[in-house]
Amino acid sequence: MRAADRAGMLGEKSHRIGGRISPALVEQAKKQTGIEADSDLIEFALANIALDDDFGRVLREVNDTVSPDLKLGF
């Protein structure tokens, strides 16, 4: 959420979202995240999607390989 805040995504809260969602999905998501409020859970989920770095798609585009010159830090 700090990254989303730094990116300016958590400013004014004027947009409203409504929908029907499986209670089991909401319960499990809250359990996994420790988030209790529905609004906070939705905001967290949207921030994760908005900040996704597309790693999987990019890796597939380079045929599941990385440069042998890539420094991995170990």
PyMOL commands that set and color helices and strands:
alter all, ss='L'
color gray80, all
select helices_A, chain A and resi 2-6+23-33+38-50+55-61
alter helices_A, ss='H'
color red, helices_A
deselect
rebuild
show_as cartoon
